[in-house]
Amino acid sequence: MTGSASIHDPALRNEFIRCTSLSIIGILGVSCYILADTWFIAAGLGTTGLAALNLAIPVYSFLCGIGMMLGMGGSTQFTLAGANLRKKSRVFTDTIGLGLALSVPFVLMGAFGADRAAIWLGADGQTLADTATYLRWLMLFSPAFMLNYILQAFMRNDGSPHLSTWAQLTGSFLNIVLDWFFIFPCQMGMFGAILATVLSPVTGVLVMMLHFRRLQNTLHLRWGTPDLQVMIQDCSLGFPSFVTQVSAGIVMIVLNSIFLKLTGNTGVAAYGVIANVTCVTTAVFNGIAQGMQPLTSAACAAHDPGRERQLLRYGLCTALGFSLLICLITWIWPGPIAAAFNSEHDPLLQAVAVQGLELYFLSTPFAGICIILSTWFASVHEPRPGQILSLSRGFVLVIPLAYGLAALFSTAGAWLAVPAAEALTALMGWGLYRKYCRAEEKCSAAA
């Protein structure tokens, strides 16, 4: 064990800053397609368009979750394979194949069941057409979304974090330009918004193809019988990333249903403002977690717990610093933020959105802790604690809290459900980390 020698290593800190900053910029770029959609749809299509978008966005969370799960799980195995090029190729090939296979049900649903999916998600006569349009094209392009996330993770682990970042930024910039062009000059409505969105991951994948021309590239497709164990590990190690994203979709579905009952489509539109701003904050936390993943996995492979723990400290401190900034912004300027998405100056939308900005973002520090810890556990090849945290914050706690608090305190209770669930999960995460440390210390003493 060489942990004590590396705890205050400036080189480790600098490498952490380099990797996480590139990862944050890249993932933030990806999340901006949805935020851009939100702003342009709010400006061009008003409250109804914003409500339709928010009803459809949970499906994006599922696509994003599957892509991140496979990317995180596969790239962790890729790094742990060390110099074994045969194993690396097998992991890369099977992860790509699994991603394409899992996109097939979404493609079929997009082709034949978009209207049914829109109704299931809560669309009514007022929002059905726009919701179905967004869902149809989003699901038809699901292979592009999944490949985008998978390749992004593998390239960070294969020495091309800069190219990965530029690919995401290029796609995001194109999305913003096309959003404006399709919605305003072309007057293409919701179809224009989703067309701009789906072209973004396609662009990202095309840019990342440049990596395969590098002499140092070790990402190779290896034809042969798929390794079931690789696929299982993809899902197991990447499960926290999956639940982090899918839980956002589940929470959106639950809160959409609550706001539909309490305040109708206007409440759903107001929640859309908060949900899509949350996409950006979650992207930053995922960027920190995924940026430190190659470093943590490498420390784990080298049996260096000191570096593992120091990387965790860096990640948590970075996440908490960002969280405090977000909380200050949403407390000081809730009115202007809500007004930026309220083109029709709807007083109900403004009131509900302002309340949400003031209450919902109390969850931000706790969410950062949970996301960093969950991914860190997977990176050190201890997926079970991360799975427990992810399930707790995504399903076990937040759903009963949302319905219970909403019944007691109306919209204020609905907003407070997520902060309560995140706080309880963060406390659980601290207990699981202490348990992990004690077990590791016992193993070291026995050795």
C-alpha positions as CSV (number, residue, x, y, z in Angstrom):
1,M,0.0,0.0,0.0
2,T,1.3,3.4,-1.0
3,G,-1.6,5.5,0.1
4,S,0.0,7.7,2.6
5,A,2.7,9.0,0.2
6,S,0.1,10.3,-2.3
7,I,-2.4,12.1,-0.1
8,H,-1.0,15.6,-0.8
9,D,0.4,15.0,-4.3
10,P,0.2,18.2,-6.3
11,A,0.4,16.2,-9.5
12,L,-2.7,14.3,-8.5
13,R,-4.6,17.5,-7.8
14,N,-3.6,18.9,-11.2
15,E,-4.6,15.8,-13.0
16,F,-7.9,15.8,-11.2
17,I,-8.5,19.4,-12.2
18,R,-7.6,18.6,-15.8
19,C,-9.7,15.5,-16.1
20,T,-12.8,16.9,-14.3
21,S,-12.8,20.3,-16.0
22,L,-12.8,18.6,-19.4
23,S,-15.5,16.2,-18.4
24,I,-17.7,18.9,-16.9
25,I,-17.4,21.0,-20.0
26,G,-18.3,18.0,-22.2
27,I,-21.2,16.8,-20.2
28,L,-22.4,20.3,-19.6
29,G,-22.4,20.8,-23.4
30,V,-24.6,17.7,-23.8
31,S,-27.1,18.9,-21.1
32,C,-27.4,22.3,-22.9
33,Y,-29.3,20.8,-25.7
34,I,-32.3,20.3,-23.4
35,L,-31.8,23.7,-21.7
36,A,-31.7,25.3,-25.1
37,D,-34.8,23.5,-26.1
38,T,-36.5,24.7,-22.9
39,W,-35.7,28.4,-23.6
40,F,-36.5,28.4,-27.3
41,I,-39.7,26.4,-26.8
42,A,-40.8,28.7,-24.0
43,A,-40.1,31.7,-26.2
44,G,-41.6,30.2,-29.4
45,L,-44.4,27.9,-28.2
46,G,-45.3,29.3,-24.8
47,T,-46.7,27.5,-21.8
48,T,-48.2,24.6,-23.8
49,G,-45.0,23.9,-25.6
50,L,-43.0,24.0,-22.3
51,A,-45.5,21.6,-20.6
52,A,-45.2,19.2,-23.6
53,L,-41.4,19.3,-23.4
54,N,-41.4,18.5,-19.7
55,L,-43.8,15.6,-20.2
56,A,-41.4,14.1,-22.9
57,I,-38.0,14.8,-21.2
58,P,-38.2,11.7,-18.8
59,V,-37.5,9.5,-21.8
60,Y,-34.3,11.5,-22.5
61,S,-33.3,10.7,-18.9
62,F,-33.7,7.0,-19.6
63,L,-31.6,7.2,-22.8
64,C,-29.0,9.2,-21.1
65,G,-29.0,6.8,-18.1
66,I,-28.4,3.7,-20.2
67,G,-25.7,5.4,-22.2
68,M,-23.9,6.6,-19.0
69,M,-24.3,3.3,-17.4
70,L,-22.6,1.4,-20.2
71,G,-20.0,4.1,-20.7
72,M,-19.1,4.1,-17.0
73,G,-19.2,0.4,-16.6
74,G,-17.4,-0.4,-19.8
75,S,-14.7,2.3,-19.4
76,T,-14.0,1.2,-15.8
77,Q,-13.4,-2.4,-17.1
78,F,-11.3,-1.0,-19.9
79,T,-9.0,0.8,-17.5
80,L,-8.7,-2.2,-15.1
81,A,-7.7,-4.4,-18.1
82,G,-4.3,-2.6,-18.0
83,A,-2.1,-3.6,-20.9
84,N,-4.3,-6.5,-22.0
85,L,-5.3,-5.3,-25.4
86,R,-7.4,-8.4,-26.2
87,K,-9.5,-7.8,-23.1
88,K,-9.8,-4.1,-23.8
89,S,-11.1,-4.8,-27.3
90,R,-13.6,-7.3,-26.0
91,V,-14.9,-4.8,-23.4
92,F,-15.2,-2.0,-26.0
93,T,-17.0,-4.3,-28.6
94,D,-19.4,-5.8,-26.2
95,T,-20.3,-2.4,-24.6
96,I,-21.0,-0.9,-28.1
97,G,-23.1,-4.0,-29.0
98,L,-25.1,-3.9,-25.8
99,G,-25.8,-0.2,-26.3
100,L,-27.1,-0.7,-29.8
101,A,-29.2,-3.7,-28.7
102,L,-30.8,-1.7,-25.8
103,S,-31.7,1.1,-28.2
104,V,-33.9,-1.2,-30.3
105,P,-37.0,-1.1,-28.1
106,F,-36.8,2.7,-28.0
107,V,-36.6,2.9,-31.8
108,L,-39.6,0.6,-32.2
109,M,-41.6,2.7,-29.6
110,G,-40.7,5.8,-31.5
111,A,-41.8,4.3,-34.8
112,F,-45.1,2.8,-33.6
113,G,-46.0,4.0,-30.2
114,A,-45.1,7.6,-29.6
115,D,-48.8,8.7,-29.2
116,R,-49.4,6.0,-26.6
117,A,-46.2,6.9,-24.7
118,A,-47.2,10.6,-24.7
119,I,-50.6,9.7,-23.2
120,W,-49.0,7.5,-20.6
121,L,-46.7,10.3,-19.6
122,G,-49.7,12.6,-18.9
123,A,-50.3,14.5,-22.2
124,D,-53.8,15.7,-22.8
125,G,-55.6,17.1,-25.8
126,Q,-53.7,20.4,-25.4
127,T,-50.2,18.9,-25.2
128,L,-50.6,15.5,-27.0
129,A,-49.4,16.5,-30.5
130,D,-46.3,18.3,-29.4
131,T,-45.4,15.6,-26.8
132,A,-45.7,12.8,-29.3
133,T,-43.7,14.7,-31.9
134,Y,-40.8,15.2,-29.5
135,L,-40.9,11.6,-28.2
136,R,-41.1,10.1,-31.7
137,W,-37.9,11.6,-33.0
138,L,-36.1,11.4,-29.7
139,M,-36.6,7.6,-29.6
140,L,-35.9,7.1,-33.3
141,F,-32.4,8.6,-32.7
142,S,-31.8,6.7,-29.4
143,P,-28.8,4.8,-30.9
144,A,-27.0,8.1,-31.5
145,F,-27.6,9.3,-27.9
146,M,-26.3,6.0,-26.4
147,L,-23.2,5.8,-28.7
148,N,-22.5,9.4,-27.8
149,Y,-22.3,8.7,-24.1
150,I,-20.5,5.4,-24.5
151,L,-17.8,6.8,-26.8
152,Q,-17.3,9.8,-24.6
153,A,-16.5,7.6,-21.6
154,F,-14.2,5.3,-23.4
155,M,-12.2,8.1,-25.1
156,R,-11.6,9.8,-21.7
157,N,-10.0,6.5,-20.6
158,D,-8.0,6.1,-23.9
159,G,-6.2,9.4,-23.8
160,S,-8.5,11.7,-25.7
161,P,-10.4,13.7,-23.1
162,H,-9.9,16.9,-25.2
163,L,-11.4,15.4,-28.3
164,S,-14.3,14.1,-26.3
165,T,-15.0,17.5,-24.9
166,W,-14.8,19.2,-28.2
167,A,-17.2,16.7,-29.7
168,Q,-19.8,17.5,-27.1
169,L,-19.3,21.2,-27.4
170,T,-19.6,21.1,-31.2
171,G,-22.8,19.1,-31.0
172,S,-24.2,21.4,-28.3
173,F,-23.4,24.6,-30.2
174,L,-25.0,23.2,-33.3
175,N,-28.1,22.4,-31.4
176,I,-28.4,25.9,-30.0
177,V,-28.0,27.5,-33.5
178,L,-30.4,25.0,-35.1
179,D,-33.0,25.5,-32.3
180,W,-33.2,29.2,-33.1
181,F,-33.2,28.6,-36.9
182,F,-35.8,25.8,-36.9
183,I,-38.2,27.4,-34.3
184,F,-38.1,31.0,-35.4
185,P,-37.1,31.6,-39.1
186,C,-38.4,28.2,-40.3
187,Q,-41.4,28.2,-37.9
188,M,-41.1,24.4,-37.5
189,G,-42.5,24.3,-34.0
190,M,-41.8,21.3,-31.8
191,F,-40.5,19.3,-34.7
192,G,-37.8,21.9,-35.2
193,A,-36.8,21.7,-31.6
194,I,-36.4,18.0,-31.5
195,L,-34.7,17.9,-34.9
196,A,-32.0,20.3,-33.6
197,T,-31.7,18.1,-30.5
198,V,-31.2,14.8,-32.3
199,L,-28.6,16.2,-34.7
200,S,-26.4,17.1,-31.7
201,P,-25.4,13.6,-30.6
202,V,-25.0,12.6,-34.3
203,T,-22.5,15.5,-34.6
204,G,-20.7,14.4,-31.4
205,V,-20.3,10.8,-32.6
206,L,-18.9,12.0,-36.0
207,V,-16.4,14.3,-34.3
208,M,-15.2,11.5,-32.0
209,M,-14.5,9.2,-34.9
210,L,-11.3,11.2,-35.3
211,H,-9.9,9.4,-32.3
212,F,-9.7,6.2,-34.3
213,R,-7.1,7.7,-36.6
214,R,-4.7,8.3,-33.7
215,L,-1.7,6.0,-33.5
216,Q,-2.2,5.7,-29.7
217,N,-5.8,4.5,-30.1
218,T,-6.5,1.2,-28.3
219,L,-10.2,1.2,-29.0
220,H,-10.8,-1.7,-31.5
221,L,-13.8,-3.7,-32.4
222,R,-13.2,-7.4,-31.9
223,W,-15.6,-9.7,-33.6
224,G,-16.5,-12.9,-31.9
225,T,-18.9,-14.4,-29.3
226,P,-19.9,-11.7,-26.8
227,D,-18.7,-12.0,-23.3
228,L,-21.8,-12.1,-21.0
229,Q,-19.6,-11.3,-18.0
230,V,-18.5,-8.1,-19.6
231,M,-22.0,-7.0,-20.2
232,I,-23.1,-7.9,-16.6
233,Q,-20.2,-5.8,-15.3
234,D,-21.1,-2.9,-17.6
235,C,-24.5,-2.8,-15.9
236,S,-23.2,-3.5,-12.4
237,L,-20.4,-0.9,-12.3
238,G,-22.4,1.7,-14.2
239,F,-25.6,1.1,-12.3
240,P,-25.2,4.3,-10.1
241,S,-24.8,6.4,-13.2
242,F,-27.9,4.8,-14.6
243,V,-30.0,5.3,-11.6
244,T,-28.8,8.9,-11.2
245,Q,-30.2,9.7,-14.6
246,V,-33.3,7.5,-14.6
247,S,-34.2,8.7,-11.1
248,A,-34.4,12.2,-12.6
249,G,-36.9,10.9,-15.1
250,I,-38.9,9.0,-12.5
251,V,-39.0,12.1,-10.3
252,M,-40.2,14.1,-13.3
253,I,-43.0,11.6,-14.0
254,V,-44.1,11.6,-10.4
255,L,-43.9,15.4,-10.0
256,N,-45.6,16.0,-13.4
257,S,-48.5,13.9,-12.2
258,I,-48.7,15.8,-8.9
259,F,-48.5,19.2,-10.6
260,L,-51.1,18.2,-13.2
261,K,-53.5,17.6,-10.3
262,L,-52.6,20.7,-8.3
263,T,-52.1,23.3,-11.0
264,G,-52.7,21.8,-14.4
265,N,-50.5,22.2,-17.5
266,T,-49.2,25.5,-16.2
267,G,-47.8,23.8,-13.1
268,V,-46.1,21.2,-15.3
269,A,-44.6,24.0,-17.4
270,A,-43.4,25.7,-14.2
271,Y,-41.8,22.4,-13.1
272,G,-40.2,22.2,-16.5
273,V,-38.2,25.3,-15.7
274,I,-36.8,23.8,-12.5
275,A,-36.3,20.3,-14.1
276,N,-34.3,21.6,-17.0
277,V,-32.1,23.9,-14.8
278,T,-31.5,20.8,-12.7
279,C,-30.2,19.0,-15.8
280,V,-27.3,21.5,-15.8
281,T,-26.5,21.1,-12.1
282,T,-26.7,17.3,-12.4
283,A,-24.4,17.5,-15.5
284,V,-21.8,19.2,-13.5
285,F,-21.9,16.6,-10.8
286,N,-21.7,13.8,-13.4
287,G,-18.9,15.6,-15.0
288,I,-16.9,15.7,-11.7
289,A,-17.7,12.0,-11.1
290,Q,-16.9,10.8,-14.6
291,G,-13.8,13.0,-14.8
292,M,-12.3,11.4,-11.7
293,Q,-13.4,7.9,-12.6
294,P,-10.3,7.0,-14.8
295,L,-8.0,8.3,-12.0
296,T,-9.8,6.5,-9.3
297,S,-9.9,3.2,-11.3
298,A,-6.2,3.6,-12.0
299,A,-5.5,4.1,-8.3
300,C,-7.6,1.0,-7.5
301,A,-5.7,-1.1,-10.0
302,A,-2.5,0.1,-8.4
303,H,-3.8,-0.8,-4.9
304,D,-3.4,2.8,-3.7
305,P,-6.2,3.7,-1.3
306,G,-4.6,7.0,-0.4
307,R,-5.0,8.3,-3.9
308,E,-8.6,6.8,-4.0
309,R,-9.6,8.7,-0.9
310,Q,-7.9,12.0,-1.9
311,L,-9.7,11.9,-5.2
312,L,-12.9,11.5,-3.3
313,R,-12.1,14.5,-1.2
314,Y,-11.3,16.6,-4.3
315,G,-14.6,15.5,-5.9
316,L,-16.7,16.2,-2.8
317,C,-15.2,19.6,-2.2
318,T,-15.6,20.6,-5.8
319,A,-19.3,19.5,-5.8
320,L,-20.0,21.3,-2.6
321,G,-18.5,24.5,-3.8
322,F,-20.6,24.4,-6.9
323,S,-23.7,23.5,-4.9
324,L,-23.3,26.6,-2.7
325,L,-23.0,28.8,-5.8
326,I,-26.2,27.3,-7.3
327,C,-28.1,27.8,-4.0
328,L,-27.1,31.4,-3.8
329,I,-28.2,32.1,-7.3
330,T,-31.6,30.5,-7.0
331,W,-32.2,32.2,-3.6
332,I,-31.2,35.7,-4.8
333,W,-32.6,35.7,-8.3
334,P,-35.6,33.3,-8.5
335,G,-37.8,35.9,-10.2
336,P,-35.6,36.7,-13.1
337,I,-34.7,33.0,-13.7
338,A,-38.4,32.1,-13.9
339,A,-39.3,35.1,-16.0
340,A,-36.7,34.0,-18.6
341,F,-38.8,31.0,-19.4
342,N,-42.2,32.7,-19.0
343,S,-42.7,34.4,-22.4
344,E,-46.4,34.8,-21.8
345,H,-46.0,36.4,-18.4
346,D,-48.3,33.8,-16.8
347,P,-48.6,34.8,-13.1
348,L,-49.3,31.2,-12.0
349,L,-46.3,29.8,-13.8
350,Q,-44.2,32.6,-12.3
351,A,-45.4,32.0,-8.8
352,V,-45.0,28.2,-8.9
353,A,-41.6,28.4,-10.6
354,V,-40.2,30.9,-8.1
355,Q,-41.3,28.7,-5.2
356,G,-39.6,25.8,-6.8
357,L,-36.4,27.6,-7.3
358,E,-36.3,28.7,-3.7
359,L,-37.1,25.2,-2.3
360,Y,-36.1,22.5,-4.8
361,F,-32.5,23.6,-5.1
362,L,-31.9,23.0,-1.3
363,S,-31.3,19.4,-2.6
364,T,-28.2,20.5,-4.6
365,P,-25.4,19.9,-2.0
366,F,-26.8,16.5,-1.0
367,A,-27.3,15.5,-4.6
368,G,-23.6,16.3,-5.3
369,I,-22.5,14.1,-2.4
370,C,-24.7,11.2,-3.5
371,I,-23.6,11.3,-7.1
372,I,-19.9,11.6,-6.3
373,L,-20.0,8.8,-3.7
374,S,-22.0,6.5,-5.9
375,T,-19.6,6.8,-8.8
376,W,-16.6,6.6,-6.6
377,F,-17.7,3.3,-5.1
378,A,-18.1,1.9,-8.7
379,S,-14.7,3.2,-9.7
380,V,-13.0,1.3,-6.8
381,H,-14.9,-1.9,-7.9
382,E,-17.4,-1.8,-5.0
383,P,-20.6,-1.2,-6.9
384,R,-23.1,-2.4,-4.2
385,P,-22.9,0.7,-1.9
386,G,-23.3,2.9,-5.0
387,Q,-26.3,0.9,-6.0
388,I,-27.9,1.3,-2.6
389,L,-27.4,5.1,-2.7
390,S,-28.7,5.4,-6.2
391,L,-31.8,3.3,-5.5
392,S,-32.5,5.2,-2.3
393,R,-32.4,8.7,-3.8
394,G,-34.1,7.7,-7.0
395,F,-36.9,5.4,-6.0
396,V,-37.2,4.2,-2.5
397,L,-37.3,7.6,-0.7
398,V,-38.3,10.2,-3.2
399,I,-41.6,8.7,-4.5
400,P,-43.4,8.2,-1.1
401,L,-42.0,11.6,0.1
402,A,-43.3,13.4,-3.0
403,Y,-46.9,12.0,-2.6
404,G,-46.8,12.4,1.2
405,L,-45.5,15.9,1.4
406,A,-47.6,17.1,-1.5
407,A,-50.7,15.8,0.3
408,L,-49.7,17.7,3.4
409,F,-48.3,20.9,2.0
410,S,-49.5,21.2,-1.6
411,T,-46.9,22.5,-4.1
412,A,-44.4,23.4,-1.3
413,G,-44.4,19.8,-0.2
414,A,-43.9,18.6,-3.7
415,W,-40.8,20.8,-4.1
416,L,-39.4,19.7,-0.7
417,A,-39.6,16.0,-1.5
418,V,-36.3,15.9,-3.4
419,P,-34.3,17.8,-0.9
420,A,-35.5,15.5,1.9
421,A,-34.7,12.3,-0.1
422,E,-31.3,13.6,-1.1
423,A,-30.4,14.6,2.5
424,L,-31.4,11.2,3.9
425,T,-29.4,9.5,1.2
426,A,-26.3,11.6,1.8
427,L,-26.4,10.6,5.4
428,M,-26.7,7.0,4.4
429,G,-23.8,7.5,2.0
430,W,-21.5,8.7,4.8
431,G,-22.4,5.6,6.9
432,L,-21.6,3.3,3.9
433,Y,-18.3,5.1,3.3
434,R,-17.2,4.7,6.9
435,K,-18.1,1.0,6.8
436,Y,-16.0,0.6,3.6
437,C,-13.0,2.4,5.3
438,R,-13.3,0.2,8.4
439,A,-13.4,-3.0,6.3
440,E,-10.4,-1.8,4.2
441,E,-8.4,-1.0,7.4
442,K,-9.1,-4.5,8.7
443,C,-7.9,-6.1,5.5
444,S,-4.7,-4.0,5.6
445,A,-4.0,-5.0,9.2
446,A,-4.6,-8.6,8.4
447,A,-2.1,-8.4,5.5
